[in-house]
Amino acid sequence: MKRRSESAFQAALIADFEACNAMILIIDPKQRMNRAGGKRSVKGWPDLQIYHRRFSFHLELKRLRGRLRPEQRIVLRRLWDRRFPAFILEDCSDDRVNVRTWDERLVEVIDLSGEVSPAKRGLALVDIFRAIWQELLAEEK
């Protein structure tokens, strides 16, 4: 299993999402600012915010077996409670990622292998996250 850094994982995801015309807001925890120039006011805010015409959501990126800090769990739970889609995306390898909820419950394993263009992979990810969100909301009813 090939391991990559969280920054390489983030760069690969951003390339896929941008290829399918999504807009991405990247939160830089070291700068306490987002790259769009706005101040970051909430400690523990997810790493990425993905905006696509089909679906918008927040992603907290983690390496395999990475754990949420308490403030990250609180923010993800607050987003969830307010019906803002927020997920943890755990990098398992170059070909597989786990999707978890704010309480770190595994809800999906996504296989990214295969010869697919970045645009198709990005759009598939948007659709997968939308479907997961709809299923999780239906479970609550």
QUIHU-V688518 format. One record per backbone hydrogen bond with DSSP energy under -1.0 kcal/mol. NH is the residue of the N-H (numbers start at 1). CO is the residue of the C=O. E is the energy in kcal/mol with one decimal. If there is no record, write none. Layout:
nh=NH co=CO e=E
nh=NH co=CO e=E
//
This chain:
nh=9 co=5 e=-2.4
nh=10 co=6 e=-2.8
nh=11 co=7 e=-2.4
nh=12 co=8 e=-2.2
nh=13 co=9 e=-2.1
nh=14 co=10 e=-2.7
nh=15 co=11 e=-2.2
nh=16 co=12 e=-1.9
nh=17 co=13 e=-2.8
nh=18 co=14 e=-3.0
nh=19 co=15 e=-1.8
nh=21 co=18 e=-1.7
nh=22 co=17 e=-2.3
nh=23 co=51 e=-3.0
nh=25 co=49 e=-2.6
nh=27 co=47 e=-3.0
nh=28 co=33 e=-1.4
nh=32 co=28 e=-1.3
nh=34 co=38 e=-2.4
nh=35 co=26 e=-1.7
nh=37 co=34 e=-2.0
nh=40 co=32 e=-1.9
nh=45 co=42 e=-1.3
nh=48 co=59 e=-2.5
nh=49 co=25 e=-2.0
nh=50 co=57 e=-3.2
nh=51 co=23 e=-3.1
nh=57 co=50 e=-2.1
nh=58 co=85 e=-2.3
nh=59 co=48 e=-2.9
nh=60 co=87 e=-2.6
nh=62 co=89 e=-2.4
nh=66 co=63 e=-2.6
nh=73 co=69 e=-2.1
nh=74 co=70 e=-2.1
nh=75 co=71 e=-2.2
nh=76 co=72 e=-2.8
nh=77 co=73 e=-2.4
nh=78 co=74 e=-2.5
nh=79 co=75 e=-2.6
nh=80 co=76 e=-2.5
nh=81 co=77 e=-3.0
nh=82 co=78 e=-1.4
nh=83 co=80 e=-2.0
nh=84 co=79 e=-2.9
nh=87 co=58 e=-2.2
nh=88 co=100 e=-2.6
nh=89 co=60 e=-2.8
nh=90 co=98 e=-2.8
nh=91 co=62 e=-2.8
nh=92 co=96 e=-1.9
nh=93 co=96 e=-1.5
nh=97 co=110 e=-2.2
nh=98 co=90 e=-2.5
nh=99 co=108 e=-3.1
nh=100 co=88 e=-2.7
nh=101 co=105 e=-1.7
nh=104 co=101 e=-2.7
nh=107 co=99 e=-3.0
nh=108 co=99 e=-1.3
nh=110 co=97 e=-3.1
nh=112 co=95 e=-4.1
nh=116 co=114 e=-1.4
nh=121 co=117 e=-2.4
nh=122 co=118 e=-2.9
nh=123 co=119 e=-2.4
nh=124 co=120 e=-2.4
nh=125 co=121 e=-2.3
nh=126 co=122 e=-2.1
nh=127 co=123 e=-2.4
nh=128 co=124 e=-2.5
nh=129 co=125 e=-2.6
nh=130 co=126 e=-2.1
nh=131 co=127 e=-2.4
nh=132 co=128 e=-2.6
nh=133 co=129 e=-2.4
nh=134 co=130 e=-2.3
nh=135 co=131 e=-2.3
nh=136 co=132 e=-2.6
nh=137 co=133 e=-2.3
nh=138 co=134 e=-2.1
nh=139 co=135 e=-1.9
nh=140 co=136 e=-1.1
//
